[in-house]
Amino acid sequence: DQSRVRGFTKQKLFSPTREMFTTRLVPFIYKTHPNKSFNLLTTYRQAQTATIARFANYGEPKKVLVLSQETLPEISRTQAFVQMLYAPVNTLDLSLVRGAVYGLKNTLPGVAGLGGIGKVLNVGEKVRNLSVGDLVIPVSPTFGSWRSHAVVDADDLLKLDNTSGVPLEHLSLLSIEPVTAYRLLEDFVKLKSGDVIIQNEAHEGIGSAVLQIANARGIKSINIVRDGPDFSTVSQRLKQYGAHVVVKEGEIGSLKKLIKDLPLPKLALNAGGPSGIDLARALGDGGTLVTYGGYGLYPVKVPASLLIFKNITVQGFLLNRWIKENPREEWTNMLNSLVQLLKSNEPGKGLKHSIRVQKLSNLIKILESPASQEKIVLNLQE
């Protein structure tokens, strides 16, 4: 009976002296709830110290991040106690530590990490949207997921359902890059099977998710990636994910020849960089250019001729704004769709990632290592 245990959370469990707790409360709870209740209460007592990736000032992550051991506060009536399980290392996470994310700042000292997955260990007595044992992802833009445990407002968490068969490290990726990709394909142009999109930075996490979600819907993708010695490997990986065309940024002049047999794109997705103008030029009449990133701080320059004669639309997307403006039901529907893609084993109909799991204790070493094409996911319990 979790409701009875929940009643002890603040008013009774933490008010008594240690002697009263160990000699009276625990034996009583153990006698009346010999399995879940006792385990739940002792789990909370044992995990009051958490390992947390902190930064006291903004700066280069490998220089300002430190792992600290901190004592957690008691949960209030509206909070949840969460064991964080896995969290990805995204470009956005590192930019936030640098203080380089427009409109998004942590209260210093901050906790690094935006996305991840955790398990609820305990909840305050007024919490109704979560239960002990639920798998949850953070939905607060400054949650701070790179930590072993957390006491947070329950409203900053969203329960994941129907996740059986999906590895936890893959579920941990959902709340930032796949969510952004989903919204980019959903919110600007009504796309149908057979339509074409074009994007740059396709080798990054959002671009990779975009082309896979698009492919699952029968939408063809033209993908521009940065020049580099590993282009062949990157191109092969993206084509395995469902990319129809992959081209280097430096060879974009050949794009027309490569896409001559495809319909003109209806949607162009710009993550920044020098190829933004090329995306706009590739659009068909009435097409839409959406900018969602600022790689390289390149300005988005669109010639007047494209606006006048091709009637293209230029828009921007910010995930934090979407989070603030949309109800939790929208999150739930979106996450259910993404979980189904993660579950799919049908070729070309799923959402796949190349993942390398690393220990949280190795964080600084990871940040000092060269960039990898694999997505780094932190195991927050090691």
C-alpha positions as CSV (number, residue, x, y, z in Angstrom):
1,D,0.0,0.0,0.0
2,Q,2.1,2.9,-1.3
3,S,-0.3,5.5,-0.1
4,R,0.4,4.5,3.6
5,V,4.2,4.6,3.0
6,R,3.9,7.9,1.2
7,G,2.3,9.4,4.3
8,F,5.6,8.8,6.2
9,T,7.7,10.7,3.6
10,K,8.1,14.0,5.3
11,Q,5.9,14.4,8.3
12,K,6.9,11.1,10.0
13,L,9.8,9.5,8.4
14,F,12.3,12.3,8.8
15,S,11.0,14.1,11.9
16,P,11.9,11.4,14.5
17,T,15.3,11.0,15.9
18,R,17.6,8.3,14.4
19,E,16.9,6.1,17.4
20,M,13.2,6.3,17.0
21,F,13.5,5.7,13.3
22,T,15.6,2.5,13.7
23,T,13.9,1.1,16.8
24,R,10.2,1.9,16.1
25,L,9.3,3.1,12.6
26,V,11.4,0.7,10.5
27,P,10.3,-2.4,12.4
28,F,6.6,-1.3,12.2
29,I,6.8,-0.7,8.4
30,Y,8.8,-3.9,7.9
31,K,6.2,-5.8,9.7
32,T,3.2,-4.3,7.9
33,H,4.9,-4.0,4.4
34,P,7.7,-6.6,4.4
35,N,8.7,-6.2,0.8
36,K,8.3,-3.0,-1.2
37,S,7.8,-0.6,1.7
38,F,10.9,-1.6,3.7
39,N,13.0,-1.6,0.5
40,L,11.7,1.7,-0.5
41,L,12.4,3.4,2.8
42,T,15.9,2.0,3.2
43,T,16.7,2.9,-0.4
44,Y,15.9,6.5,0.4
45,R,18.1,6.5,3.6
46,Q,21.0,4.8,1.8
47,A,21.0,7.2,-1.1
48,Q,20.9,10.6,0.6
49,T,24.4,11.2,-0.9
50,A,24.5,11.7,-4.6
51,T,27.3,12.0,-7.2
52,I,26.7,15.2,-9.1
53,A,28.5,16.9,-12.1
54,R,28.6,20.5,-11.0
55,F,29.9,23.7,-12.5
56,A,30.4,26.9,-10.4
57,N,31.1,29.1,-13.5
58,Y,30.4,29.0,-17.2
59,G,33.4,27.8,-19.3
60,E,34.9,25.0,-21.2
61,P,33.3,21.8,-19.7
62,K,36.5,19.9,-19.2
63,K,37.8,22.8,-17.1
64,V,34.8,23.9,-15.1
65,L,33.0,20.6,-14.4
66,V,33.7,18.7,-11.2
67,L,32.2,15.6,-9.7
68,S,31.1,16.2,-6.1
69,Q,29.4,14.1,-3.4
70,E,26.4,16.0,-2.0
71,T,23.8,15.3,0.7
72,L,20.3,15.5,-0.7
73,P,17.4,17.3,1.0
74,E,14.3,15.6,2.2
75,I,11.5,15.5,-0.4
76,S,8.6,17.9,0.0
77,R,5.0,17.1,-0.6
78,T,5.2,18.0,-4.3
79,Q,8.6,16.5,-5.0
80,A,10.0,13.1,-6.2
81,F,13.2,11.3,-5.3
82,V,14.7,9.9,-8.4
83,Q,17.6,7.5,-9.2
84,M,19.1,8.7,-12.5
85,L,20.1,5.8,-14.6
86,Y,21.5,7.0,-17.9
87,A,22.1,10.4,-19.6
88,P,23.5,11.3,-23.0
89,V,26.3,13.8,-23.7
90,N,24.8,16.1,-26.3
91,T,26.2,19.2,-27.9
92,L,23.5,21.2,-26.2
93,D,24.7,20.0,-22.8
94,L,28.2,21.2,-23.4
95,S,27.0,24.5,-24.9
96,L,24.9,25.1,-21.7
97,V,27.9,24.6,-19.5
98,R,29.7,27.2,-21.7
99,G,26.8,29.6,-21.2
100,A,26.3,29.7,-24.9
101,V,22.6,28.7,-25.2
102,Y,20.4,31.7,-26.1
103,G,17.7,32.3,-23.5
104,L,18.8,29.4,-21.3
105,K,20.9,29.8,-18.1
106,N,21.4,27.7,-15.1
107,T,21.4,29.1,-11.6
108,L,25.0,28.8,-10.5
109,P,26.4,26.5,-9.3
110,G,24.6,24.4,-11.9
111,V,24.2,20.7,-12.6
112,A,25.2,19.6,-16.1
113,G,23.0,17.5,-18.4
114,L,19.6,18.1,-19.9
115,G,18.3,14.7,-21.0
116,G,18.3,11.3,-19.5
117,I,16.2,8.6,-17.8
118,G,15.6,7.8,-14.2
119,K,13.5,5.7,-11.8
120,V,11.2,7.1,-9.2
121,L,12.2,5.8,-5.7
122,N,9.8,7.9,-3.6
123,V,7.2,10.7,-4.0
124,G,5.7,13.4,-1.8
125,E,2.2,12.9,-0.5
126,K,0.6,15.4,-2.9
127,V,2.2,13.9,-6.0
128,R,-0.4,12.2,-8.2
129,N,1.2,12.0,-11.7
130,L,4.0,9.6,-10.6
131,S,4.4,6.4,-8.6
132,V,7.3,4.5,-7.1
133,G,9.0,2.5,-9.8
134,D,8.0,4.7,-12.8
135,L,10.6,5.3,-15.5
136,V,10.8,9.1,-16.1
137,I,12.5,11.6,-18.3
138,P,13.2,15.3,-17.4
139,V,11.1,18.0,-19.1
140,S,12.6,21.0,-17.4
141,P,15.1,22.8,-19.7
142,T,17.6,23.2,-16.9
143,F,17.0,19.8,-15.1
144,G,20.6,18.8,-14.5
145,S,20.6,15.0,-15.4
146,W,24.3,14.2,-14.8
147,R,23.9,12.9,-11.3
148,S,23.2,9.6,-9.6
149,H,20.1,10.8,-7.6
150,A,18.0,13.9,-7.4
151,V,15.2,15.4,-5.4
152,V,13.1,17.5,-7.8
153,D,9.7,18.9,-8.4
154,A,7.4,16.1,-9.7
155,D,6.2,18.4,-12.5
156,D,9.7,18.4,-14.0
157,L,9.4,14.7,-14.8
158,L,7.3,12.8,-17.3
159,K,6.5,9.1,-17.1
160,L,7.4,6.8,-19.9
161,D,4.9,4.0,-20.8
162,N,5.1,0.8,-22.9
163,T,8.9,0.7,-22.9
164,S,9.4,-3.0,-22.5
165,G,12.1,-4.3,-24.8
166,V,13.9,-1.0,-25.2
167,P,17.3,-0.6,-23.6
168,L,17.4,2.1,-21.0
169,E,20.4,3.8,-22.5
170,H,18.4,4.3,-25.7
171,L,15.4,5.6,-23.9
172,S,17.7,8.2,-22.2
173,L,18.3,9.9,-25.6
174,L,14.6,10.7,-26.2
175,S,14.1,14.1,-24.5
176,I,16.4,16.3,-26.5
177,E,17.5,15.3,-30.0
178,P,14.7,12.9,-31.2
179,V,12.1,15.3,-29.6
180,T,13.6,18.2,-31.6
181,A,13.6,16.2,-34.8
182,Y,10.0,15.1,-34.3
183,R,8.8,18.7,-33.9
184,L,10.8,19.9,-36.9
185,L,9.0,17.4,-39.1
186,E,5.6,17.9,-37.4
187,D,5.1,21.6,-36.8
188,F,6.0,23.6,-40.0
189,V,5.0,21.7,-43.2
190,K,2.3,19.1,-43.7
191,L,4.5,16.3,-45.1
192,K,3.3,13.1,-46.7
193,S,4.9,9.9,-48.0
194,G,6.9,10.7,-51.1
195,D,7.7,14.3,-50.1
196,V,11.4,15.5,-49.9
197,I,13.2,17.4,-47.2
198,I,16.8,18.7,-47.1
199,Q,19.0,19.4,-44.1
200,N,22.6,20.2,-43.1
201,E,24.5,18.8,-40.1
202,A,22.9,15.5,-40.9
203,H,25.7,13.6,-39.1
204,E,24.8,15.2,-35.8
205,G,22.2,13.7,-33.4
206,I,19.2,15.8,-34.4
207,G,20.0,15.3,-38.1
208,S,20.3,11.6,-37.7
209,A,17.0,11.4,-35.9
210,V,15.3,13.7,-38.5
211,L,16.2,11.4,-41.4
212,Q,15.2,8.2,-39.6
213,I,11.8,9.6,-38.5
214,A,11.3,10.9,-42.0
215,N,12.2,7.6,-43.6
216,A,9.8,5.8,-41.3
217,R,7.1,8.0,-42.8
218,G,8.1,7.5,-46.4
219,I,9.7,11.0,-46.7
220,K,12.9,11.2,-48.7
221,S,15.9,13.1,-47.2
222,I,18.8,15.0,-48.8
223,N,21.6,15.3,-46.2
224,I,24.5,17.6,-46.1
225,V,27.4,16.8,-43.8
226,R,30.7,18.6,-43.0
227,D,33.8,17.8,-44.9
228,G,36.2,15.4,-43.2
229,P,38.4,12.3,-43.7
230,D,35.6,10.0,-42.3
231,F,33.0,11.1,-44.9
232,S,32.7,7.6,-46.3
233,T,32.0,6.1,-42.9
234,V,29.5,8.8,-42.0
235,S,27.8,8.5,-45.4
236,Q,27.5,4.8,-45.1
237,R,26.0,5.1,-41.6
238,L,23.4,7.7,-42.6
239,K,22.4,5.6,-45.6
240,Q,21.9,2.6,-43.3
241,Y,19.6,4.8,-41.3
242,G,17.6,5.7,-44.4
243,A,19.3,8.7,-46.0
244,H,18.5,9.0,-49.7
245,V,21.3,11.4,-50.6
246,V,24.4,12.3,-48.6
247,V,26.7,15.1,-49.9
248,K,29.7,16.9,-48.5
249,E,29.3,20.6,-47.7
250,G,32.3,21.4,-49.9
251,E,30.7,19.6,-52.9
252,I,27.3,21.1,-52.7
253,G,27.7,22.4,-56.2
254,S,26.9,18.9,-57.4
255,L,23.7,18.8,-55.5
256,K,21.4,19.6,-58.4
257,K,22.7,16.7,-60.4
258,L,22.3,14.3,-57.4
259,I,18.7,15.3,-56.8
260,K,17.5,15.8,-60.3
261,D,15.2,12.7,-60.1
262,L,13.6,13.8,-56.8
263,P,10.8,16.3,-56.3
264,L,12.0,19.7,-55.0
265,P,12.1,19.8,-51.2
266,K,9.2,21.2,-49.2
267,L,11.1,21.7,-46.0
268,A,14.8,22.7,-45.3
269,L,16.2,22.3,-41.8
270,N,19.2,24.5,-41.0
271,A,21.4,23.8,-38.0
272,G,23.8,26.6,-38.9
273,G,27.0,26.7,-40.8
274,P,27.8,28.1,-44.3
275,S,25.3,25.8,-46.2
276,G,22.2,27.5,-44.9
277,I,21.8,29.6,-48.1
278,D,22.2,26.4,-50.2
279,L,19.3,24.8,-48.3
280,A,17.1,27.8,-49.2
281,R,18.1,27.7,-52.8
282,A,17.2,24.0,-53.0
283,L,13.6,24.5,-51.9
284,G,10.7,24.3,-54.3
285,D,8.1,27.0,-54.6
286,G,6.4,27.8,-51.3
287,G,9.0,25.8,-49.4
288,T,9.9,26.5,-45.8
289,L,13.4,27.0,-44.2
290,V,13.5,26.4,-40.5
291,T,16.7,27.3,-38.5
292,Y,17.1,25.5,-35.2
293,G,20.8,25.9,-34.5
294,G,23.7,28.3,-34.8
295,Y,26.7,26.2,-35.6
296,G,29.6,28.5,-36.5
297,L,27.5,31.6,-35.7
298,Y,26.8,32.0,-39.5
299,P,24.1,34.5,-40.3
300,V,21.1,33.2,-42.2
301,K,21.2,35.1,-45.5
302,V,18.3,34.6,-47.8
303,P,18.3,36.5,-51.2
304,A,15.2,38.6,-51.9
305,S,14.7,36.7,-55.1
306,L,13.9,33.5,-53.2
307,L,11.3,35.3,-51.0
308,I,9.7,37.1,-54.0
309,F,9.8,34.6,-56.8
310,K,9.8,31.3,-54.9
311,N,7.7,32.6,-52.0
312,I,9.7,30.6,-49.4
313,T,9.0,31.0,-45.7
314,V,11.8,31.5,-43.2
315,Q,11.1,30.4,-39.6
316,G,13.0,29.4,-36.4
317,F,12.5,26.7,-33.8
318,L,13.5,26.7,-30.1
319,L,12.7,23.5,-28.1
320,N,12.5,25.4,-24.8
321,R,9.7,27.6,-26.2
322,W,7.8,24.6,-27.4
323,I,8.1,23.0,-23.9
324,K,6.7,26.2,-22.3
325,E,3.8,26.6,-24.7
326,N,2.5,23.0,-25.0
327,P,0.6,20.8,-22.5
328,R,2.0,17.5,-21.1
329,E,-0.5,15.6,-23.3
330,E,1.5,16.7,-26.4
331,W,4.7,15.4,-24.7
332,T,3.0,12.1,-24.0
333,N,1.7,11.6,-27.5
334,M,5.1,12.5,-29.0
335,L,7.1,10.2,-26.7
336,N,4.7,7.3,-27.3
337,S,5.4,7.7,-31.1
338,L,9.2,7.8,-30.5
339,V,9.2,4.8,-28.2
340,Q,7.4,2.8,-30.9
341,L,10.1,3.8,-33.4
342,L,12.7,2.6,-30.9
343,K,10.9,-0.7,-30.6
344,S,10.7,-1.3,-34.3
345,N,12.9,-3.9,-35.8
346,E,11.6,-3.4,-39.3
347,P,14.4,-2.1,-41.6
348,G,13.9,1.6,-42.4
349,K,11.1,2.0,-39.9
350,G,12.9,2.5,-36.6
351,L,15.0,4.9,-34.7
352,K,18.6,3.6,-34.2
353,H,21.6,5.0,-32.4
354,S,25.3,4.0,-32.3
355,I,26.0,4.2,-28.5
356,R,29.0,3.9,-26.3
357,V,28.2,3.7,-22.6
358,Q,30.7,5.3,-20.2
359,K,30.9,5.7,-16.4
360,L,29.9,9.0,-14.8
361,S,33.1,8.7,-12.8
362,N,35.1,9.0,-16.1
363,L,33.3,12.2,-17.2
364,I,36.4,14.5,-17.3
365,K,38.4,11.9,-19.2
366,I,35.5,11.6,-21.7
367,L,35.4,15.4,-22.2
368,E,39.2,15.4,-22.9
369,S,38.9,12.7,-25.5
370,P,38.6,13.4,-29.3
371,A,35.0,13.6,-30.6
372,S,33.4,10.3,-31.6
373,Q,30.8,9.4,-34.1
374,E,29.2,7.2,-31.4
375,K,26.8,8.8,-29.0
376,I,28.3,8.9,-25.5
377,V,25.8,7.8,-22.8
378,L,26.7,8.1,-19.2
379,N,25.9,5.3,-16.8
380,L,25.0,7.3,-13.8
381,Q,25.2,4.4,-11.3
382,E,28.9,3.6,-12.0
